[in-house]
């Protein structure tokens, strides 16, 4: 499948049934109910959330915890990618405010400036 599925539809909680529509609407079967299909949308997964919350509260709690960990990780790697695109010769490597990132010295200085300003 070419489209990137949201975590909730990647098979652990729901599996996608059939094709995903052009507009992103999708049918998915619940992994915890024998014959339950939930209609939803790959960009708006509210219906799947609702089903887990109502039908499988323990699983839902686990899902929320796992999902938020995952999205934090994804954000950090996006930052890293964006930065390395612009990186030229001179880089600053290593820990930077607790994140492992690479910056040019100019970018690093700018970040320090921003950091100082925002925190005052
Ligand atoms: Zn279910």
py3Dmol code that shows the C-alpha trace and the ligand (Angstrom):
import py3Dmol

protein = """\
ATOM      1  CA  UNK A   1       0.000   0.000   0.000  1.00  0.00           C
ATOM      2  CA  UNK A   2       1.484   3.310  -1.078  1.00  0.00           C
ATOM      3  CA  UNK A   3      -0.281   5.511   1.435  1.00  0.00           C
ATOM      4  CA  UNK A   4       1.243   5.787   4.889  1.00  0.00           C
ATOM      5  CA  UNK A   5      -1.276   4.367   7.333  1.00  0.00           C
ATOM      6  CA  UNK A   6      -1.818   5.864  10.729  1.00  0.00           C
ATOM      7  CA  UNK A   7      -0.446   3.720  13.543  1.00  0.00           C
ATOM      8  CA  UNK A   8      -3.927   2.646  14.658  1.00  0.00           C
ATOM      9  CA  UNK A   9      -4.484   0.995  11.249  1.00  0.00           C
ATOM     10  CA  UNK A  10      -1.134  -0.743  10.951  1.00  0.00           C
ATOM     11  CA  UNK A  11      -2.446  -4.111  12.095  1.00  0.00           C
ATOM     12  CA  UNK A  12      -1.995  -4.015  15.831  1.00  0.00           C
ATOM     13  CA  UNK A  13      -5.425  -2.546  16.527  1.00  0.00           C
ATOM     14  CA  UNK A  14      -7.167  -2.507  13.161  1.00  0.00           C
ATOM     15  CA  UNK A  15      -6.441  -4.032   9.805  1.00  0.00           C
ATOM     16  CA  UNK A  16      -7.531  -2.288   6.645  1.00  0.00           C
ATOM     17  CA  UNK A  17     -10.162  -4.128   4.626  1.00  0.00           C
ATOM     18  CA  UNK A  18     -10.092  -3.660   0.886  1.00  0.00           C
ATOM     19  CA  UNK A  19      -9.024  -0.474  -0.798  1.00  0.00           C
ATOM     20  CA  UNK A  20      -8.472   2.954   0.651  1.00  0.00           C
ATOM     21  CA  UNK A  21     -10.619   5.485  -1.208  1.00  0.00           C
ATOM     22  CA  UNK A  22      -9.159   8.445  -3.057  1.00  0.00           C
ATOM     23  CA  UNK A  23     -10.457  10.706  -0.314  1.00  0.00           C
ATOM     24  CA  UNK A  24      -8.883   8.533   2.361  1.00  0.00           C
ATOM     25  CA  UNK A  25     -11.964   6.812   3.709  1.00  0.00           C
ATOM     26  CA  UNK A  26     -11.381   3.258   4.749  1.00  0.00           C
ATOM     27  CA  UNK A  27     -12.981   0.204   6.345  1.00  0.00           C
ATOM     28  CA  UNK A  28     -10.964  -1.568   8.980  1.00  0.00           C
ATOM     29  CA  UNK A  29     -11.627  -4.617  11.094  1.00  0.00           C
ATOM     30  CA  UNK A  30     -11.022  -4.543  14.809  1.00  0.00           C
ATOM     31  CA  UNK A  31      -8.369  -6.965  16.029  1.00  0.00           C
ATOM     32  CA  UNK A  32     -10.255  -7.538  19.260  1.00  0.00           C
ATOM     33  CA  UNK A  33     -13.758  -8.180  17.968  1.00  0.00           C
ATOM     34  CA  UNK A  34     -14.489 -11.284  15.878  1.00  0.00           C
ATOM     35  CA  UNK A  35     -16.604  -9.551  13.237  1.00  0.00           C
ATOM     36  CA  UNK A  36     -16.459  -5.829  13.647  1.00  0.00           C
ATOM     37  CA  UNK A  37     -15.779  -3.395  10.838  1.00  0.00           C
ATOM     38  CA  UNK A  38     -15.313   0.257  11.625  1.00  0.00           C
ATOM     39  CA  UNK A  39     -15.599   2.911   8.955  1.00  0.00           C
ATOM     40  CA  UNK A  40     -13.214   5.778   9.190  1.00  0.00           C
ATOM     41  CA  UNK A  41     -10.653   7.892   7.476  1.00  0.00           C
ATOM     42  CA  UNK A  42      -6.882   7.619   7.307  1.00  0.00           C
ATOM     43  CA  UNK A  43      -6.516  11.318   8.108  1.00  0.00           C
ATOM     44  CA  UNK A  44      -9.221  11.417  10.760  1.00  0.00           C
ATOM     45  CA  UNK A  45      -9.072   8.307  12.895  1.00  0.00           C
ATOM     46  CA  UNK A  46     -11.672   9.427  15.439  1.00  0.00           C
ATOM     47  CA  UNK A  47     -14.001   6.518  14.688  1.00  0.00           C
ATOM     48  CA  UNK A  48     -11.261   3.980  15.386  1.00  0.00           C
ATOM     49  CA  UNK A  49     -10.312   5.806  18.571  1.00  0.00           C
ATOM     50  CA  UNK A  50     -13.945   5.818  19.664  1.00  0.00           C
ATOM     51  CA  UNK A  51     -14.322   2.115  19.065  1.00  0.00           C
ATOM     52  CA  UNK A  52     -11.209   1.252  21.063  1.00  0.00           C
ATOM     53  CA  UNK A  53     -12.156   3.626  23.845  1.00  0.00           C
ATOM     54  CA  UNK A  54     -15.684   2.246  24.141  1.00  0.00           C
ATOM     55  CA  UNK A  55     -15.003  -1.419  23.468  1.00  0.00           C
ATOM     56  CA  UNK A  56     -11.452  -1.992  24.632  1.00  0.00           C
ATOM     57  CA  UNK A  57     -10.505   0.630  27.229  1.00  0.00           C
ATOM     58  CA  UNK A  58      -7.334  -1.125  28.379  1.00  0.00           C
ATOM     59  CA  UNK A  59      -6.102  -1.426  24.832  1.00  0.00           C
ATOM     60  CA  UNK A  60      -7.025   2.169  24.183  1.00  0.00           C
ATOM     61  CA  UNK A  61      -4.893   3.357  27.078  1.00  0.00           C
ATOM     62  CA  UNK A  62      -1.977   1.342  25.733  1.00  0.00           C
ATOM     63  CA  UNK A  63      -2.555   2.730  22.254  1.00  0.00           C
ATOM     64  CA  UNK A  64      -2.513   6.341  23.455  1.00  0.00           C
ATOM     65  CA  UNK A  65       0.728   5.772  25.322  1.00  0.00           C
ATOM     66  CA  UNK A  66       2.433   4.008  22.406  1.00  0.00           C
ATOM     67  CA  UNK A  67       1.132   6.454  19.840  1.00  0.00           C
ATOM     68  CA  UNK A  68       2.324   9.562  21.619  1.00  0.00           C
ATOM     69  CA  UNK A  69       5.786   8.045  22.093  1.00  0.00           C
ATOM     70  CA  UNK A  70       5.925   7.295  18.406  1.00  0.00           C
ATOM     71  CA  UNK A  71       4.903  10.749  17.246  1.00  0.00           C
ATOM     72  CA  UNK A  72       7.494  12.401  19.463  1.00  0.00           C
ATOM     73  CA  UNK A  73      10.174  10.242  17.894  1.00  0.00           C
ATOM     74  CA  UNK A  74       8.959  11.057  14.416  1.00  0.00           C
ATOM     75  CA  UNK A  75       9.093  14.776  15.070  1.00  0.00           C
ATOM     76  CA  UNK A  76      12.685  14.577  16.227  1.00  0.00           C
ATOM     77  CA  UNK A  77      13.810  12.675  13.149  1.00  0.00           C
ATOM     78  CA  UNK A  78      12.033  15.173  10.908  1.00  0.00           C
ATOM     79  CA  UNK A  79      13.961  17.957  12.569  1.00  0.00           C
ATOM     80  CA  UNK A  80      17.184  16.045  12.028  1.00  0.00           C
ATOM     81  CA  UNK A  81      16.427  15.502   8.349  1.00  0.00           C
ATOM     82  CA  UNK A  82      15.536  19.115   7.714  1.00  0.00           C
ATOM     83  CA  UNK A  83      18.689  20.303   9.373  1.00  0.00           C
ATOM     84  CA  UNK A  84      21.037  17.926   7.573  1.00  0.00           C
ATOM     85  CA  UNK A  85      19.644  19.063   4.228  1.00  0.00           C
ATOM     86  CA  UNK A  86      20.987  22.510   4.882  1.00  0.00           C
ATOM     87  CA  UNK A  87      24.171  21.346   6.521  1.00  0.00           C
ATOM     88  CA  UNK A  88      27.305  22.304   4.641  1.00  0.00           C
ATOM     89  CA  UNK A  89      30.918  21.876   5.676  1.00  0.00           C
ATOM     90  CA  UNK A  90      31.083  23.093   9.191  1.00  0.00           C
ATOM     91  CA  UNK A  91      28.834  21.208  11.574  1.00  0.00           C
ATOM     92  CA  UNK A  92      28.256  21.037  15.256  1.00  0.00           C
ATOM     93  CA  UNK A  93      27.559  17.519  16.388  1.00  0.00           C
ATOM     94  CA  UNK A  94      26.381  15.994  19.592  1.00  0.00           C
ATOM     95  CA  UNK A  95      23.936  16.664  22.321  1.00  0.00           C
ATOM     96  CA  UNK A  96      22.044  19.897  22.010  1.00  0.00           C
ATOM     97  CA  UNK A  97      19.453  20.630  24.636  1.00  0.00           C
ATOM     98  CA  UNK A  98      19.077  16.901  25.096  1.00  0.00           C
ATOM     99  CA  UNK A  99      18.594  16.146  21.407  1.00  0.00           C
ATOM    100  CA  UNK A 100      21.168  14.575  19.166  1.00  0.00           C
ATOM    101  CA  UNK A 101      21.294  16.926  16.221  1.00  0.00           C
ATOM    102  CA  UNK A 102      23.674  18.282  13.683  1.00  0.00           C
ATOM    103  CA  UNK A 103      23.784  21.987  13.010  1.00  0.00           C
ATOM    104  CA  UNK A 104      26.074  24.372  11.261  1.00  0.00           C
ATOM    105  CA  UNK A 105      27.721  26.700  13.726  1.00  0.00           C
ATOM    106  CA  UNK A 106      25.563  29.530  12.467  1.00  0.00           C
ATOM    107  CA  UNK A 107      22.392  27.533  13.002  1.00  0.00           C
ATOM    108  CA  UNK A 108      23.555  26.489  16.432  1.00  0.00           C
ATOM    109  CA  UNK A 109      24.253  30.070  17.416  1.00  0.00           C
ATOM    110  CA  UNK A 110      20.878  31.128  16.112  1.00  0.00           C
ATOM    111  CA  UNK A 111      19.228  28.376  18.139  1.00  0.00           C
ATOM    112  CA  UNK A 112      21.053  29.436  21.257  1.00  0.00           C
ATOM    113  CA  UNK A 113      19.851  32.999  20.658  1.00  0.00           C
ATOM    114  CA  UNK A 114      16.281  31.800  20.158  1.00  0.00           C
ATOM    115  CA  UNK A 115      16.523  29.613  23.220  1.00  0.00           C
ATOM    116  CA  UNK A 116      17.782  32.432  25.408  1.00  0.00           C
ATOM    117  CA  UNK A 117      15.191  34.861  24.122  1.00  0.00           C
ATOM    118  CA  UNK A 118      12.236  32.480  24.472  1.00  0.00           C
ATOM    119  CA  UNK A 119      13.245  31.476  27.953  1.00  0.00           C
ATOM    120  CA  UNK A 120      13.520  34.991  29.299  1.00  0.00           C
TER     121      UNK A 120
END
"""
ligand_1 = """\
1
ZN
Zn -13.351 -4.056 18.818
"""
view = py3Dmol.view(width=600, height=400)
view.addModel(protein, "pdb")
view.setStyle({"model": 0}, {"cartoon": {"style": "trace"}})
view.addModel(ligand_1, "xyz")
view.setStyle({"model": 1}, {"stick": {}})
view.zoomTo()
view.show()
